[in-house]
Protein backbone atom coordinates (compact mmCIF):
# COMPACT_ATOMS: atom_id res chain seq x y z
CA UNK A 1 0.00 0.00 0.00
CA UNK A 2 1.25 3.49 -0.83
CA UNK A 3 0.45 6.13 1.74
CA UNK A 4 1.05 9.88 1.40
CA UNK A 5 0.26 12.12 4.38
CA UNK A 6 0.23 15.91 4.09
CA UNK A 7 -0.30 18.23 7.05
CA UNK A 8 -0.74 21.98 6.69
CA UNK A 9 -0.01 24.42 9.51
CA UNK A 10 2.63 26.74 10.91
CA UNK A 11 5.37 28.59 9.02
CA UNK A 12 7.96 25.88 8.48
CA UNK A 13 8.12 23.39 5.64
CA UNK A 14 9.38 19.96 6.68
CA UNK A 15 9.56 16.92 4.40
CA UNK A 16 9.99 13.41 5.84
CA UNK A 17 10.14 10.23 3.78
CA UNK A 18 8.87 7.10 5.49
CA UNK A 19 9.65 3.85 3.71
CA UNK A 20 8.12 0.41 4.12
CA UNK A 21 4.90 1.29 5.96
CA UNK A 22 3.05 -1.98 6.62
CA UNK A 23 -0.56 -2.05 5.51
CA UNK A 24 -3.51 -3.74 7.16
CA UNK A 25 -3.68 -6.04 4.16
CA UNK A 26 -0.11 -7.28 4.28
CA UNK A 27 1.31 -4.86 1.73
CA UNK A 28 4.01 -2.22 1.95
CA UNK A 29 4.60 1.22 0.54
CA UNK A 30 6.03 4.62 1.21
CA UNK A 31 4.70 7.80 2.80
CA UNK A 32 5.36 11.48 2.47
CA UNK A 33 4.75 13.93 5.31
CA UNK A 34 4.70 17.62 4.46
CA UNK A 35 4.06 20.52 6.83
CA UNK A 36 3.02 23.76 5.13
CA UNK A 37 1.80 27.19 6.14
CA UNK A 38 -1.98 27.47 5.84
CA UNK A 39 -3.74 30.73 6.64
CA UNK A 40 -5.80 33.52 5.07
CA UNK A 41 -7.36 31.14 2.52
CA UNK A 42 -4.00 30.61 0.81
CA UNK A 43 -3.65 28.14 -2.07
CA UNK A 44 -0.80 25.64 -1.96
CA UNK A 45 0.67 23.18 -4.42
CA UNK A 46 2.31 20.36 -2.47
CA UNK A 47 5.50 18.57 -3.39
CA UNK A 48 5.03 15.70 -5.89
CA UNK A 49 4.39 12.15 -4.71
CA UNK A 50 3.88 8.93 -6.66
CA UNK A 51 0.59 7.12 -7.22
CA UNK A 52 -0.07 3.95 -9.18
CA UNK A 53 -3.05 3.42 -11.52
CA UNK A 54 -6.14 2.16 -9.68
CA UNK A 55 -7.96 2.96 -6.47
CA UNK A 56 -6.85 5.77 -4.16
CA UNK A 57 -8.56 6.82 -0.93
CA UNK A 58 -8.07 10.36 0.37
CA UNK A 59 -8.81 11.13 4.04
CA UNK A 60 -9.05 14.85 4.77
CA UNK A 61 -9.59 17.17 7.75
CA UNK A 62 -9.95 20.94 7.99
CA UNK A 63 -10.31 23.06 11.15
CA UNK A 64 -10.81 26.47 9.52
CA UNK A 65 -14.12 28.30 9.14
CA UNK A 66 -13.74 29.18 5.45
CA UNK A 67 -13.33 27.26 2.21
CA UNK A 68 -11.52 23.93 2.01
CA UNK A 69 -10.82 22.83 -1.57
CA UNK A 70 -8.52 19.97 -2.55
CA UNK A 71 -7.66 18.92 -6.12
CA UNK A 72 -5.41 15.98 -7.00
CA UNK A 73 -3.28 16.69 -10.07
CA UNK A 74 -1.35 14.24 -12.23
CA UNK A 75 1.61 15.93 -13.89
CA UNK A 76 2.77 14.16 -17.06
CA UNK A 77 5.98 16.02 -17.82
CA UNK A 78 9.10 16.35 -15.68
CA UNK A 79 9.37 20.10 -16.24
CA UNK A 80 5.82 20.53 -14.95
CA UNK A 81 6.61 18.47 -11.86
CA UNK A 82 9.73 20.55 -11.18
CA UNK A 83 7.68 23.75 -10.86
CA UNK A 84 4.34 22.84 -9.24
CA UNK A 85 3.60 26.47 -8.36
CA UNK A 86 3.17 27.20 -12.08
CA UNK A 87 0.56 24.53 -12.72
CA UNK A 88 -2.86 25.79 -13.75
CA UNK A 89 -5.24 23.37 -12.11
CA UNK A 90 -8.28 22.18 -14.03
CA UNK A 91 -11.75 22.70 -12.58
CA UNK A 92 -13.00 19.50 -14.22
CA UNK A 93 -12.28 15.96 -13.07
CA UNK A 94 -10.67 15.06 -16.38
CA UNK A 95 -10.12 18.55 -17.81
CA UNK A 96 -6.98 20.55 -18.37
CA UNK A 97 -4.21 20.24 -20.93
CA UNK A 98 -2.51 17.11 -22.22
CA UNK A 99 0.07 17.36 -19.46
CA UNK A 100 -2.20 17.23 -16.41
CA UNK A 101 -5.33 15.68 -14.96
CA UNK A 102 -7.18 17.18 -11.97
CA UNK A 103 -9.53 15.19 -9.73
CA UNK A 104 -11.66 17.07 -7.19
CA UNK A 105 -11.24 15.55 -3.72
CA UNK A 106 -12.98 18.18 -1.58
CA UNK A 107 -15.06 21.32 -1.93
CA UNK A 108 -16.23 22.11 1.58
CA UNK A 109 -16.66 24.99 4.02
CA UNK A 110 -15.81 25.08 7.71
CA UNK A 111 -14.47 22.26 9.90
CA UNK A 112 -14.81 18.84 8.26
CA UNK A 113 -13.54 15.27 8.44
CA UNK A 114 -14.21 13.53 5.13
CA UNK A 115 -12.86 10.85 2.81
CA UNK A 116 -13.16 10.20 -0.92
CA UNK A 117 -12.39 7.19 -3.14
CA UNK A 118 -11.16 7.95 -6.65
CA UNK A 119 -9.72 6.04 -9.59
CA UNK A 120 -6.23 7.08 -10.68
CA UNK A 121 -6.22 6.84 -14.49
CA UNK A 122 -2.48 7.32 -15.03
CA UNK A 123 0.34 6.35 -12.67
CA UNK A 124 3.25 8.66 -11.87
CA UNK A 125 3.96 11.84 -9.95
CA UNK A 126 0.98 13.67 -8.46
CA UNK A 127 0.50 16.69 -6.24
CA UNK A 128 -2.30 18.38 -4.33
CA UNK A 129 -3.73 21.84 -4.90
CA UNK A 130 -5.09 22.88 -1.48
CA UNK A 131 -7.05 25.97 -0.45
CA UNK A 132 -7.67 26.31 3.29
CA UNK A 133 -7.85 28.93 6.04
CA UNK A 134 -6.87 26.72 8.96
CA UNK A 135 -5.09 23.52 9.94
CA UNK A 136 -5.64 20.80 7.32
CA UNK A 137 -4.49 17.25 6.72
CA UNK A 138 -4.71 15.08 3.63
CA UNK A 139 -3.76 11.39 3.65
CA UNK A 140 -3.79 9.56 0.32
CA UNK A 141 -3.62 5.75 0.44
CA UNK A 142 -3.63 3.06 -2.21
CA UNK A 143 -4.74 -0.08 -0.38
CA UNK A 144 -4.71 -3.43 -2.14
CA UNK A 145 -6.97 -5.63 0.01
CA UNK A 146 -7.21 -9.32 -0.73
CA UNK A 147 -9.95 -9.83 1.90
CA UNK A 148 -12.31 -7.81 4.07
CA UNK A 149 -15.08 -8.40 6.64
CA UNK A 150 -18.63 -9.17 5.48
CA UNK A 151 -19.95 -5.88 6.82
CA UNK A 152 -23.47 -5.09 5.63
CA UNK A 153 -24.30 -1.78 7.32
CA UNK A 154 -22.64 1.65 7.18
CA UNK A 155 -23.54 5.14 8.39
CA UNK A 156 -22.17 8.67 8.33
CA UNK A 157 -23.01 12.36 7.95
CA UNK A 158 -20.70 13.67 5.21
CA UNK A 159 -18.56 12.59 2.25
CA UNK A 160 -17.21 9.12 3.07
CA UNK A 161 -15.30 6.27 1.46
CA UNK A 162 -16.54 3.36 3.55
CA UNK A 163 -14.30 0.58 4.87
CA UNK A 164 -13.77 -2.34 2.50
CA UNK A 165 -16.24 -5.22 2.74
CA UNK A 166 -16.68 -8.62 1.08
CA UNK A 167 -19.67 -9.46 -1.09
CA UNK A 168 -20.67 -12.71 -2.76
CA UNK A 169 -21.76 -12.67 -6.38
CA UNK A 170 -25.42 -12.34 -7.29
CA UNK A 171 -28.23 -9.83 -6.81
CA UNK A 172 -28.11 -7.63 -3.71
CA UNK A 173 -30.59 -5.11 -2.39
CA UNK A 174 -29.07 -1.82 -1.26
CA UNK A 175 -31.23 0.11 1.23
CA UNK A 176 -30.18 3.72 1.75
CA UNK A 177 -31.71 6.17 4.23
CA UNK A 178 -31.41 9.96 4.00
CA UNK A 179 -33.16 11.18 7.20
CA UNK A 180 -32.56 14.90 6.57
CA UNK A 181 -33.51 14.58 2.88
CA UNK A 182 -30.24 16.29 1.96
CA UNK A 183 -27.97 16.00 -1.07
CA UNK A 184 -26.84 12.38 -1.42
CA UNK A 185 -24.96 10.41 -4.09
CA UNK A 186 -23.75 6.82 -3.59
CA UNK A 187 -21.62 4.62 -5.84
CA UNK A 188 -20.35 1.05 -5.39
CA UNK A 189 -16.69 0.50 -6.33
CA UNK A 190 -14.57 -2.63 -6.55
CA UNK A 191 -11.17 -2.95 -4.89
CA UNK A 192 -9.44 -1.60 -8.01
CA UNK A 193 -11.52 1.58 -8.07
CA UNK A 194 -13.80 0.53 -10.93
CA UNK A 195 -17.41 1.67 -10.64
CA UNK A 196 -19.70 -1.35 -10.27
CA UNK A 197 -22.84 0.75 -9.89
CA UNK A 198 -23.25 4.53 -9.78
CA UNK A 199 -26.33 6.51 -8.87
CA UNK A 200 -27.50 4.14 -6.10
CA UNK A 201 -28.69 7.35 -4.49
CA UNK A 202 -28.51 10.45 -6.63
CA UNK A 203 -30.64 12.96 -4.77
CA UNK A 204 -29.81 16.65 -5.18
CA UNK A 205 -33.06 18.32 -4.23
CA UNK A 206 -32.78 20.61 -7.25
CA UNK A 207 -35.56 21.94 -9.48
CA UNK A 208 -37.97 22.14 -6.54
CA UNK A 209 -37.79 18.41 -5.79
CA UNK A 210 -37.36 17.12 -2.25
CA UNK A 211 -34.81 14.29 -1.96
CA UNK A 212 -36.25 10.98 -0.80
CA UNK A 213 -35.62 9.87 2.78
CA UNK A 214 -35.32 6.19 1.74
CA UNK A 215 -33.93 4.70 -1.48
CA UNK A 216 -33.78 1.03 -2.49
CA UNK A 217 -31.75 -0.35 -5.42
CA UNK A 218 -30.91 -3.82 -6.68
CA UNK A 219 -27.35 -4.49 -7.86
CA UNK A 220 -26.01 -7.62 -9.57
CA UNK A 221 -22.60 -8.26 -7.99
CA UNK A 222 -20.34 -9.72 -10.71
CA UNK A 223 -18.01 -11.80 -8.51
CA UNK A 224 -17.03 -12.74 -4.98
CA UNK A 225 -14.67 -9.91 -4.10
CA UNK A 226 -13.91 -6.83 -2.01
CA UNK A 227 -15.88 -3.61 -2.49
CA UNK A 228 -16.52 -0.20 -0.93
CA UNK A 229 -19.11 2.58 -1.18
CA UNK A 230 -18.20 6.12 -2.19
CA UNK A 231 -20.71 8.45 -0.53
CA UNK A 232 -21.11 12.16 -1.23
CA UNK A 233 -23.54 13.65 1.26
CA UNK A 234 -24.62 16.84 3.00
CA UNK A 235 -26.32 15.08 5.90
CA UNK A 236 -26.90 11.84 7.78
CA UNK A 237 -27.10 8.59 5.82
CA UNK A 238 -27.16 4.83 6.30
CA UNK A 239 -26.55 1.95 3.88
CA UNK A 240 -27.66 -1.64 4.41
CA UNK A 241 -26.94 -4.60 2.11
CA UNK A 242 -29.24 -7.65 2.00
CA UNK A 243 -29.60 -10.55 -0.41
CA UNK A 244 -32.21 -9.79 -3.05
CA UNK A 245 -35.15 -12.19 -3.24
C-alpha positions as CSV (number, residue, x, y, z in Angstrom):
1,X,0.0,0.0,0.0
2,X,1.2,3.5,-0.8
3,X,0.4,6.1,1.7
4,X,1.0,9.9,1.4
5,X,0.3,12.1,4.4
6,X,0.2,15.9,4.1
7,X,-0.3,18.2,7.1
8,X,-0.7,22.0,6.7
9,X,0.0,24.4,9.5
10,X,2.6,26.7,10.9
11,X,5.4,28.6,9.0
12,X,8.0,25.9,8.5
13,X,8.1,23.4,5.6
14,X,9.4,20.0,6.7
15,X,9.6,16.9,4.4
16,X,10.0,13.4,5.8
17,X,10.1,10.2,3.8
18,X,8.9,7.1,5.5
19,X,9.7,3.8,3.7
20,X,8.1,0.4,4.1
21,X,4.9,1.3,6.0
22,X,3.0,-2.0,6.6
23,X,-0.6,-2.1,5.5
24,X,-3.5,-3.7,7.2
25,X,-3.7,-6.0,4.2
26,X,-0.1,-7.3,4.3
27,X,1.3,-4.9,1.7
28,X,4.0,-2.2,2.0
29,X,4.6,1.2,0.5
30,X,6.0,4.6,1.2
31,X,4.7,7.8,2.8
32,X,5.4,11.5,2.5
33,X,4.7,13.9,5.3
34,X,4.7,17.6,4.5
35,X,4.1,20.5,6.8
36,X,3.0,23.8,5.1
37,X,1.8,27.2,6.1
38,X,-2.0,27.5,5.8
39,X,-3.7,30.7,6.6
40,X,-5.8,33.5,5.1
41,X,-7.4,31.1,2.5
42,X,-4.0,30.6,0.8
43,X,-3.7,28.1,-2.1
44,X,-0.8,25.6,-2.0
45,X,0.7,23.2,-4.4
46,X,2.3,20.4,-2.5
47,X,5.5,18.6,-3.4
48,X,5.0,15.7,-5.9
49,X,4.4,12.1,-4.7
50,X,3.9,8.9,-6.7
51,X,0.6,7.1,-7.2
52,X,-0.1,3.9,-9.2
53,X,-3.1,3.4,-11.5
54,X,-6.1,2.2,-9.7
55,X,-8.0,3.0,-6.5
56,X,-6.9,5.8,-4.2
57,X,-8.6,6.8,-0.9
58,X,-8.1,10.4,0.4
59,X,-8.8,11.1,4.0
60,X,-9.0,14.9,4.8
61,X,-9.6,17.2,7.7
62,X,-9.9,20.9,8.0
63,X,-10.3,23.1,11.2
64,X,-10.8,26.5,9.5
65,X,-14.1,28.3,9.1
66,X,-13.7,29.2,5.5
67,X,-13.3,27.3,2.2
68,X,-11.5,23.9,2.0
69,X,-10.8,22.8,-1.6
70,X,-8.5,20.0,-2.6
71,X,-7.7,18.9,-6.1
72,X,-5.4,16.0,-7.0
73,X,-3.3,16.7,-10.1
74,X,-1.3,14.2,-12.2
75,X,1.6,15.9,-13.9
76,X,2.8,14.2,-17.1
77,X,6.0,16.0,-17.8
78,X,9.1,16.3,-15.7
79,X,9.4,20.1,-16.2
80,X,5.8,20.5,-14.9
81,X,6.6,18.5,-11.9
82,X,9.7,20.5,-11.2
83,X,7.7,23.7,-10.9
84,X,4.3,22.8,-9.2
85,X,3.6,26.5,-8.4
86,X,3.2,27.2,-12.1
87,X,0.6,24.5,-12.7
88,X,-2.9,25.8,-13.8
89,X,-5.2,23.4,-12.1
90,X,-8.3,22.2,-14.0
91,X,-11.8,22.7,-12.6
92,X,-13.0,19.5,-14.2
93,X,-12.3,16.0,-13.1
94,X,-10.7,15.1,-16.4
95,X,-10.1,18.6,-17.8
96,X,-7.0,20.5,-18.4
97,X,-4.2,20.2,-20.9
98,X,-2.5,17.1,-22.2
99,X,0.1,17.4,-19.5
100,X,-2.2,17.2,-16.4
101,X,-5.3,15.7,-15.0
102,X,-7.2,17.2,-12.0
103,X,-9.5,15.2,-9.7
104,X,-11.7,17.1,-7.2
105,X,-11.2,15.5,-3.7
106,X,-13.0,18.2,-1.6
107,X,-15.1,21.3,-1.9
108,X,-16.2,22.1,1.6
109,X,-16.7,25.0,4.0
110,X,-15.8,25.1,7.7
111,X,-14.5,22.3,9.9
112,X,-14.8,18.8,8.3
113,X,-13.5,15.3,8.4
114,X,-14.2,13.5,5.1
115,X,-12.9,10.8,2.8
116,X,-13.2,10.2,-0.9
117,X,-12.4,7.2,-3.1
118,X,-11.2,7.9,-6.7
119,X,-9.7,6.0,-9.6
120,X,-6.2,7.1,-10.7
121,X,-6.2,6.8,-14.5
122,X,-2.5,7.3,-15.0
123,X,0.3,6.4,-12.7
124,X,3.2,8.7,-11.9
125,X,4.0,11.8,-9.9
126,X,1.0,13.7,-8.5
127,X,0.5,16.7,-6.2
128,X,-2.3,18.4,-4.3
129,X,-3.7,21.8,-4.9
130,X,-5.1,22.9,-1.5
131,X,-7.0,26.0,-0.5
132,X,-7.7,26.3,3.3
133,X,-7.9,28.9,6.0
134,X,-6.9,26.7,9.0
135,X,-5.1,23.5,9.9
136,X,-5.6,20.8,7.3
137,X,-4.5,17.3,6.7
138,X,-4.7,15.1,3.6
139,X,-3.8,11.4,3.6
140,X,-3.8,9.6,0.3
141,X,-3.6,5.8,0.4
142,X,-3.6,3.1,-2.2
143,X,-4.7,-0.1,-0.4
144,X,-4.7,-3.4,-2.1
145,X,-7.0,-5.6,0.0
146,X,-7.2,-9.3,-0.7
147,X,-9.9,-9.8,1.9
148,X,-12.3,-7.8,4.1
149,X,-15.1,-8.4,6.6
150,X,-18.6,-9.2,5.5
151,X,-20.0,-5.9,6.8
152,X,-23.5,-5.1,5.6
153,X,-24.3,-1.8,7.3
154,X,-22.6,1.6,7.2
155,X,-23.5,5.1,8.4
156,X,-22.2,8.7,8.3
157,X,-23.0,12.4,8.0
158,X,-20.7,13.7,5.2
159,X,-18.6,12.6,2.3
160,X,-17.2,9.1,3.1
161,X,-15.3,6.3,1.5
162,X,-16.5,3.4,3.6
163,X,-14.3,0.6,4.9
164,X,-13.8,-2.3,2.5
165,X,-16.2,-5.2,2.7
166,X,-16.7,-8.6,1.1
167,X,-19.7,-9.5,-1.1
168,X,-20.7,-12.7,-2.8
169,X,-21.8,-12.7,-6.4
170,X,-25.4,-12.3,-7.3
171,X,-28.2,-9.8,-6.8
172,X,-28.1,-7.6,-3.7
173,X,-30.6,-5.1,-2.4
174,X,-29.1,-1.8,-1.3
175,X,-31.2,0.1,1.2
176,X,-30.2,3.7,1.7
177,X,-31.7,6.2,4.2
178,X,-31.4,10.0,4.0
179,X,-33.2,11.2,7.2
180,X,-32.6,14.9,6.6
181,X,-33.5,14.6,2.9
182,X,-30.2,16.3,2.0
183,X,-28.0,16.0,-1.1
184,X,-26.8,12.4,-1.4
185,X,-25.0,10.4,-4.1
186,X,-23.7,6.8,-3.6
187,X,-21.6,4.6,-5.8
188,X,-20.3,1.1,-5.4
189,X,-16.7,0.5,-6.3
190,X,-14.6,-2.6,-6.6
191,X,-11.2,-2.9,-4.9
192,X,-9.4,-1.6,-8.0
193,X,-11.5,1.6,-8.1
194,X,-13.8,0.5,-10.9
195,X,-17.4,1.7,-10.6
196,X,-19.7,-1.4,-10.3
197,X,-22.8,0.8,-9.9
198,X,-23.3,4.5,-9.8
199,X,-26.3,6.5,-8.9
200,X,-27.5,4.1,-6.1
201,X,-28.7,7.4,-4.5
202,X,-28.5,10.4,-6.6
203,X,-30.6,13.0,-4.8
204,X,-29.8,16.6,-5.2
205,X,-33.1,18.3,-4.2
206,X,-32.8,20.6,-7.3
207,X,-35.6,21.9,-9.5
208,X,-38.0,22.1,-6.5
209,X,-37.8,18.4,-5.8
210,X,-37.4,17.1,-2.2
211,X,-34.8,14.3,-2.0
212,X,-36.2,11.0,-0.8
213,X,-35.6,9.9,2.8
214,X,-35.3,6.2,1.7
215,X,-33.9,4.7,-1.5
216,X,-33.8,1.0,-2.5
217,X,-31.8,-0.3,-5.4
218,X,-30.9,-3.8,-6.7
219,X,-27.4,-4.5,-7.9
220,X,-26.0,-7.6,-9.6
221,X,-22.6,-8.3,-8.0
222,X,-20.3,-9.7,-10.7
223,X,-18.0,-11.8,-8.5
224,X,-17.0,-12.7,-5.0
225,X,-14.7,-9.9,-4.1
226,X,-13.9,-6.8,-2.0
227,X,-15.9,-3.6,-2.5
228,X,-16.5,-0.2,-0.9
229,X,-19.1,2.6,-1.2
230,X,-18.2,6.1,-2.2
231,X,-20.7,8.4,-0.5
232,X,-21.1,12.2,-1.2
233,X,-23.5,13.6,1.3
234,X,-24.6,16.8,3.0
235,X,-26.3,15.1,5.9
236,X,-26.9,11.8,7.8
237,X,-27.1,8.6,5.8
238,X,-27.2,4.8,6.3
239,X,-26.5,2.0,3.9
240,X,-27.7,-1.6,4.4
241,X,-26.9,-4.6,2.1
242,X,-29.2,-7.6,2.0
243,X,-29.6,-10.6,-0.4
244,X,-32.2,-9.8,-3.1
245,X,-35.2,-12.2,-3.2
